[in-house]
Amino acid sequence: LLFLFTGCIDPYEVDLEQGPQYLTIDGTITSQAQVHRVRLTRGDTYGSVFQGLIRPVSGATVIVRDDLGNVTFLTENQVDRGFYDTPSNFAAVIGRKYTLQIQLVDGKVYTSFPELVAPAPPIKSISYQSKQTPVEGEPVSPSGVQLIVDIDDPADQNNFYYFRNSEATYVLETRPDLYTTPAPDRSPAPKDCCITCFQKETVGNQAYYISSDDNFNGLSTKLVAGFISDNGRRFVNTYRIDLRQLNVSQEAFRFLRLVKQQSEISGSVFDPPPANIRGNIISLDDPEEVVLGYFIAAGESTKRVYIKNSELDFVQNKAIIPDDCRAVPGASLLPPLDWRPNE
């Protein structure tokens, strides 16, 4: 009887109606001379196989145009498909308005509304402090380092701040003396070198750090500008990061605030209902088409901070890496040429 029941079971194929595949555009240019990126993707729909939900959009023609008619072509990255990069020396000009224009391989054309580049007030200083986030059932609470900026907000303009992390470098410490041979032997084989390397990484913020000067226009103020999680490696010794402060438009700030609110939905009855947030990009072929994302053009100021282990109240237990530190991808024995933690 058991055989009869189990033998008649057939897999049930779910046939769902094909839904819309929205084009999503995420791009930012600033007044800093560097490579700026625009990402094009499409959200896939559910099917019998739950995969490929986010797909890159390749082969597009992507340009940035200012209000004087100057055009900059972006080149698709050959490694990261769907990412389009400006030349390395590109910098938006303060006071100019910029528009993003995109033509897909099927001929459809999209454009953003113009974004004005406003100057970003300089960051006077950056302070930092340990921060723990207690989690029920966890013996050791997740933790990290919170970044706090000190700025003098200009009184002659409304400012909308958006903080982002840049590339970071930290001192990586490993245990080559604990190295063992590969399986199946797993025999102790201590190495003489090397314990200390320098590791580069790009770590994004886990939340949106934004603020408007409605309550402190023209005043000196401190703002929470970032958080870097502690993975047991980053804060064992010294960690260096360049914090980016963008002065975005009021429209971009409203968009970021809505995205922040949606990302912080906790699932309670008091949460706002989720919805597609329309950005500043439209289709020239079909103005009714839903296009997600936002193109930001902003003034930027940066400030470097060295975070030292001795000045933190709490750090995670040191992650043990039983090998030569040079075996860690991207690690180097030599520090960056501008590594000056004691200045």
C-alpha positions as CSV (number, residue, x, y, z in Angstrom):
1,L,0.0,0.0,0.0
2,L,2.8,2.4,0.9
3,F,4.4,1.7,-2.5
4,L,1.2,2.5,-4.3
5,F,0.7,5.8,-2.6
6,T,4.3,7.0,-3.1
7,G,4.5,5.7,-6.6
8,C,1.6,7.9,-7.8
9,I,3.2,11.2,-6.7
10,D,4.1,13.5,-9.6
11,P,6.0,16.8,-9.4
12,Y,3.6,19.8,-9.5
13,E,4.8,22.4,-12.0
14,V,3.8,25.9,-11.1
15,D,2.7,27.9,-14.1
16,L,2.7,31.6,-13.2
17,E,1.6,34.4,-15.4
18,Q,4.5,36.3,-16.8
19,G,4.7,39.6,-15.0
20,P,6.4,42.9,-15.9
21,Q,10.2,43.1,-15.9
22,Y,11.0,46.6,-14.8
23,L,14.1,48.3,-16.0
24,T,16.1,49.5,-13.0
25,I,18.7,52.2,-13.2
26,D,21.1,53.1,-10.4
27,G,23.8,55.7,-11.1
28,T,25.7,58.5,-9.4
29,I,28.1,61.1,-10.6
30,T,29.9,63.6,-8.4
31,S,32.3,66.5,-8.5
32,Q,35.2,64.2,-7.6
33,A,37.4,63.0,-10.5
34,Q,37.1,59.3,-10.5
35,V,35.3,56.4,-12.2
36,H,31.6,56.8,-11.8
37,R,29.2,53.9,-12.4
38,V,25.7,53.4,-13.8
39,R,24.1,50.0,-13.3
40,L,21.3,48.7,-15.5
41,T,19.3,45.6,-14.5
42,R,15.9,44.0,-15.0
43,G,13.9,42.2,-12.3
44,D,12.9,38.7,-13.5
45,T,9.6,37.1,-12.5
46,Y,8.9,33.9,-10.6
47,G,8.7,30.6,-12.4
48,S,9.2,26.9,-11.9
49,V,12.9,27.6,-11.2
50,F,13.6,30.2,-8.6
51,Q,16.7,31.8,-10.1
52,G,18.0,34.7,-12.2
53,L,15.8,37.2,-10.4
54,I,18.1,40.2,-11.2
55,R,19.6,40.2,-14.7
56,P,22.1,42.7,-16.0
57,V,21.2,44.8,-19.1
58,S,24.1,44.6,-21.5
59,G,25.0,46.3,-24.8
60,A,23.3,49.6,-24.0
61,T,24.6,53.0,-25.1
62,V,24.9,55.2,-22.0
63,I,25.8,58.9,-22.0
64,V,25.9,61.8,-19.5
65,R,25.1,65.2,-20.9
66,D,25.4,68.6,-19.2
67,D,23.3,71.7,-19.8
68,L,26.1,73.1,-22.1
69,G,25.8,70.2,-24.5
70,N,29.0,68.4,-23.4
71,V,28.6,64.6,-23.7
72,T,30.5,61.8,-21.9
73,F,30.1,58.2,-23.1
74,L,30.2,55.4,-20.5
75,T,31.8,52.1,-21.3
76,E,30.3,48.8,-20.2
77,N,32.6,46.9,-17.8
78,Q,33.7,43.6,-19.3
79,V,33.9,41.9,-16.0
80,D,30.8,43.3,-14.3
81,R,28.2,43.1,-17.0
82,G,25.4,45.7,-16.7
83,F,27.8,48.3,-15.1
84,Y,28.8,51.3,-17.3
85,D,31.8,53.4,-16.3
86,T,32.8,56.9,-17.0
87,P,36.5,57.8,-17.8
88,S,38.7,57.8,-14.7
89,N,39.2,61.6,-14.9
90,F,35.5,62.5,-15.1
91,A,34.1,65.0,-12.6
92,A,30.8,66.8,-12.6
93,V,31.1,70.6,-12.5
94,I,29.6,72.5,-9.7
95,G,26.6,74.6,-10.9
96,R,26.0,72.5,-14.0
97,K,22.9,70.3,-14.6
98,Y,23.4,66.7,-15.8
99,T,21.1,64.3,-17.6
100,L,21.6,60.5,-18.1
101,Q,20.5,59.1,-21.4
102,I,20.3,55.4,-22.3
103,Q,19.5,53.5,-25.5
104,L,19.0,49.8,-25.2
105,V,19.8,47.2,-27.9
106,D,16.1,47.0,-28.9
107,G,16.2,50.8,-29.6
108,K,14.2,52.0,-26.6
109,V,15.4,55.3,-25.2
110,Y,15.3,56.5,-21.6
111,T,16.3,59.8,-20.1
112,S,16.5,61.3,-16.6
113,F,15.4,64.7,-15.5
114,P,18.2,67.2,-15.1
115,E,20.1,67.1,-11.8
116,L,21.9,70.2,-10.5
117,V,25.3,69.7,-8.9
118,A,25.5,71.8,-5.7
119,P,28.7,72.2,-3.7
120,A,29.2,69.9,-0.7
121,P,30.3,71.5,2.6
122,P,33.6,70.1,3.8
123,I,33.7,67.6,6.6
124,K,35.5,69.2,9.6
125,S,36.3,65.9,11.4
126,I,35.1,62.3,11.8
127,S,34.7,60.6,15.2
128,Y,33.8,57.0,15.8
129,Q,32.5,54.7,18.5
130,S,31.7,51.0,19.0
131,K,28.1,50.0,18.6
132,Q,26.5,46.7,19.5
133,T,23.1,45.4,18.3
134,P,21.8,42.9,20.8
135,V,20.1,39.9,19.2
136,E,18.0,37.5,21.2
137,G,19.6,34.1,21.4
138,E,23.0,35.2,20.3
139,P,25.7,34.8,22.9
140,V,27.8,37.6,21.4
141,S,25.9,40.6,20.0
142,P,26.8,41.7,16.5
143,S,28.8,44.9,16.6
144,G,30.6,47.4,14.5
145,V,31.9,51.0,14.3
146,Q,29.6,54.0,13.9
147,L,31.0,57.0,12.0
148,I,30.0,60.6,13.1
149,V,30.8,63.7,11.1
150,D,31.2,67.2,12.3
151,I,30.2,69.9,9.7
152,D,29.4,73.6,9.5
153,D,26.2,73.8,7.5
154,P,26.1,76.8,5.1
155,A,23.3,79.2,5.8
156,D,22.9,80.5,2.3
157,Q,21.6,77.2,0.8
158,N,19.5,74.2,1.6
159,N,21.6,71.1,1.9
160,F,20.6,67.4,1.6
161,Y,23.3,65.1,2.8
162,Y,23.9,61.6,1.6
163,F,26.8,59.6,3.1
164,R,28.6,56.7,1.3
165,N,31.7,54.6,2.0
166,S,34.7,54.5,-0.3
167,E,37.5,51.9,-0.5
168,A,39.0,50.9,2.8
169,T,42.3,49.4,3.9
170,Y,43.0,47.6,7.1
171,V,45.8,45.7,8.8
172,L,45.1,42.0,8.4
173,E,46.6,39.6,11.0
174,T,46.7,35.9,10.5
175,R,48.3,32.8,12.1
176,P,50.7,31.1,9.7
177,D,52.0,29.1,12.6
178,L,48.7,27.2,12.7
179,Y,48.9,26.1,9.1
180,T,48.1,22.5,8.3
181,T,48.5,20.5,5.1
182,P,45.4,20.0,2.9
183,A,43.0,17.1,3.4
184,P,43.1,14.3,3.9
185,D,46.4,14.5,5.9
186,R,45.7,17.7,7.8
187,S,49.2,17.6,9.4
188,P,50.7,20.6,11.2
189,A,53.0,22.5,8.8
190,P,53.8,25.9,10.4
191,K,54.9,28.7,8.1
192,D,57.6,31.2,8.9
193,C,55.8,34.1,7.1
194,C,53.8,36.2,7.1
195,I,51.6,37.5,10.0
196,T,50.7,41.0,8.9
197,C,49.4,42.2,5.6
198,F,47.3,45.1,4.3
199,Q,43.9,44.3,2.9
200,K,41.7,46.4,0.7
201,E,38.0,46.2,0.5
202,T,34.9,48.2,-0.4
203,V,32.2,47.8,2.2
204,G,28.8,49.4,1.7
205,N,26.7,50.9,4.5
206,Q,24.0,48.6,5.8
207,A,21.5,51.5,5.8
208,Y,20.9,54.8,4.1
209,Y,22.5,57.6,6.0
210,I,20.8,60.8,4.9
211,S,19.9,64.1,6.5
212,S,18.5,67.6,5.5
213,D,19.5,70.8,7.2
214,D,15.9,71.8,8.0
215,N,16.7,71.8,11.7
216,F,20.3,73.0,11.7
217,N,20.6,75.4,8.7
218,G,23.6,77.6,9.1
219,L,24.8,75.8,12.3
220,S,27.6,73.5,13.3
221,T,26.3,70.0,13.8
222,K,27.2,66.3,14.1
223,L,25.5,63.6,12.0
224,V,25.7,59.9,12.1
225,A,27.2,59.1,8.7
226,G,27.9,55.4,8.5
227,F,28.4,52.0,10.1
228,I,31.0,49.3,9.5
229,S,30.3,45.9,10.8
230,D,32.9,44.0,12.7
231,N,33.7,40.6,11.1
232,G,36.6,39.7,13.5
233,R,39.2,41.0,11.0
234,R,38.6,44.6,10.3
235,F,39.3,46.1,13.7
236,V,42.0,43.8,15.1
237,N,44.6,46.6,14.4
238,T,44.0,49.7,12.3
239,Y,41.2,50.3,9.8
240,R,41.2,53.2,7.3
241,I,38.3,54.5,5.3
242,D,37.4,57.5,3.1
243,L,33.9,58.7,3.9
244,R,32.0,60.4,1.0
245,Q,29.6,63.2,1.7
246,L,27.3,64.0,-1.2
247,N,25.1,67.1,-1.4
248,V,22.2,65.8,-3.4
249,S,19.1,67.6,-4.9
250,Q,15.9,67.9,-2.9
251,E,14.2,65.4,-5.3
252,A,17.0,62.9,-4.9
253,F,16.8,63.3,-1.1
254,R,13.0,62.5,-1.2
255,F,13.7,59.4,-3.3
256,L,16.4,58.2,-0.9
257,R,14.2,58.9,2.1
258,L,11.4,56.8,0.6
259,V,13.8,53.9,-0.1
260,K,15.2,54.2,3.4
261,Q,11.6,53.9,4.8
262,Q,10.9,50.9,2.7
263,S,14.1,49.1,3.6
264,E,13.4,49.6,7.3
265,I,10.0,47.9,7.2
266,S,9.8,45.6,10.2
267,G,6.6,43.7,9.3
268,S,4.4,45.3,11.9
269,V,0.9,46.7,11.3
270,F,2.3,50.2,11.6
271,D,4.6,49.8,8.6
272,P,3.7,51.8,5.4
273,P,2.5,49.5,2.6
274,P,5.3,48.6,0.2
275,A,5.2,50.2,-3.2
276,N,7.3,50.8,-6.3
277,I,9.1,54.1,-5.8
278,R,9.3,56.1,-9.1
279,G,12.6,57.8,-9.7
280,N,13.6,60.6,-12.1
281,I,13.9,58.4,-15.2
282,I,11.3,58.0,-18.0
283,S,11.0,56.2,-21.3
284,L,10.8,58.5,-24.3
285,D,9.0,55.8,-26.2
286,D,6.3,55.1,-23.6
287,P,5.9,57.7,-20.9
288,E,3.6,55.3,-18.9
289,E,6.3,52.6,-18.6
290,V,7.5,52.1,-15.0
291,V,11.2,52.7,-14.7
292,L,12.8,52.1,-11.3
293,G,15.9,53.8,-9.8
294,Y,17.4,57.3,-9.7
295,F,20.2,59.1,-11.4
296,I,22.1,61.3,-8.9
297,A,24.4,64.2,-9.7
298,A,26.0,65.8,-6.6
299,G,28.8,67.8,-5.2
300,E,31.1,65.6,-3.1
301,S,33.6,66.1,-0.2
302,T,35.6,63.3,1.4
303,K,37.4,62.8,4.7
304,R,39.7,60.1,5.8
305,V,39.7,58.4,9.2
306,Y,41.9,55.8,10.8
307,I,40.0,53.6,13.3
308,K,42.4,52.2,15.9
309,N,41.7,49.1,17.9
310,S,43.0,50.7,21.1
311,E,40.3,53.4,20.9
312,L,37.3,51.1,20.6
313,D,35.3,50.0,23.6
314,F,34.3,46.7,22.1
315,V,35.4,44.4,19.2
316,Q,34.5,40.9,18.2
317,N,36.7,38.0,18.9
318,K,39.6,37.8,16.5
319,A,38.9,35.6,13.5
320,I,41.6,33.0,13.2
321,I,43.1,32.5,9.7
322,P,45.6,29.6,9.9
323,D,47.8,30.6,7.0
324,D,50.2,33.1,5.5
325,C,48.4,36.4,5.2
326,R,49.5,36.7,1.6
327,A,47.2,33.7,0.9
328,V,44.2,35.9,1.5
329,P,43.0,37.3,-1.9
330,G,43.9,41.0,-2.3
331,A,46.3,41.1,0.6
332,S,49.7,42.7,0.3
333,L,52.8,43.0,2.5
334,L,53.3,46.6,1.5
335,P,51.0,49.4,2.9
336,P,49.5,52.0,0.6
337,L,51.9,54.8,-0.2
338,D,49.7,57.3,1.6
339,W,49.3,55.1,4.8
340,R,49.8,57.5,7.7
341,P,47.8,56.4,10.7
342,N,49.7,58.6,13.2
343,E,49.0,62.0,11.5
